[in-house]
Amino acid sequence: MLIREFVSAALRHESAAAIGEQIAAGYRRVPQTEPDEWGAATTTADVATEELLVRLDAEERAAGRRSW
């Protein structure tokens, strides 16, 4: 039983390490700071946030409330 637990734990550790290395290799190939075919994630998030705030501000004014 002890040997089975040891082997199982070793396999889990190796598997987790291999997955971690695959993730790291992906980031080395395509660093987060470089935009891909979908565009830059940070720019897209900034634009989406700005558009949301403009819409919320318009809703607040339409409801008779002051803008932020």
C-alpha positions as CSV (number, residue, x, y, z in Angstrom):
1,M,0.0,0.0,0.0
2,L,2.8,2.4,0.9
3,I,4.6,1.8,-2.4
4,R,1.4,2.3,-4.4
5,E,0.9,5.7,-2.6
6,F,4.5,6.7,-3.3
7,V,4.3,5.8,-7.0
8,S,0.9,7.5,-7.3
9,A,2.3,10.7,-5.6
10,A,5.4,10.6,-7.8
11,L,3.3,10.3,-11.0
12,R,1.0,13.2,-9.9
13,H,4.1,15.4,-9.2
14,E,5.6,14.5,-12.6
15,S,2.3,15.2,-14.4
16,A,1.9,18.5,-12.7
17,A,5.5,19.5,-13.5
18,A,5.0,18.5,-17.2
19,I,1.8,20.5,-17.4
20,G,3.5,23.5,-15.8
21,E,6.3,23.2,-18.3
22,Q,3.9,23.1,-21.2
23,I,2.2,26.2,-20.0
24,A,5.5,28.0,-19.5
25,A,6.6,26.9,-23.0
26,G,3.5,28.4,-24.5
27,Y,4.2,31.7,-22.8
28,R,7.8,31.6,-24.1
29,R,6.4,31.1,-27.7
30,V,3.8,33.8,-27.4
31,P,4.5,36.2,-24.5
32,Q,1.4,37.9,-23.0
33,T,2.6,41.3,-24.0
34,E,2.5,40.6,-27.7
35,P,-0.9,40.8,-29.4
36,D,-2.0,37.8,-31.2
37,E,-4.5,37.5,-34.1
38,W,-7.3,38.5,-31.7
39,G,-5.5,41.7,-30.7
40,A,-4.0,42.8,-27.4
41,A,-6.0,41.6,-24.5
42,T,-5.2,44.6,-22.3
43,T,-6.2,47.0,-25.0
44,T,-9.4,45.1,-25.6
45,A,-10.2,45.1,-21.9
46,D,-9.5,48.9,-21.6
47,V,-11.8,49.6,-24.6
48,A,-14.5,47.4,-23.2
49,T,-14.2,49.1,-19.8
50,E,-14.4,52.5,-21.3
51,E,-17.4,51.6,-23.4
52,L,-19.2,50.1,-20.4
53,L,-18.6,53.2,-18.3
54,V,-19.9,55.5,-21.0
55,R,-23.1,53.4,-21.3
56,L,-23.5,53.4,-17.5
57,D,-23.0,57.1,-17.4
58,A,-25.7,57.6,-20.1
59,E,-28.1,55.3,-18.2
60,E,-27.6,57.3,-15.0
61,R,-28.2,60.6,-16.8
62,A,-31.3,59.2,-18.5
63,A,-32.6,58.2,-15.0
64,G,-32.1,61.8,-13.8
65,R,-29.0,61.1,-11.7
66,R,-25.7,62.9,-11.8
67,S,-22.9,61.3,-13.7
68,W,-20.0,59.9,-11.7
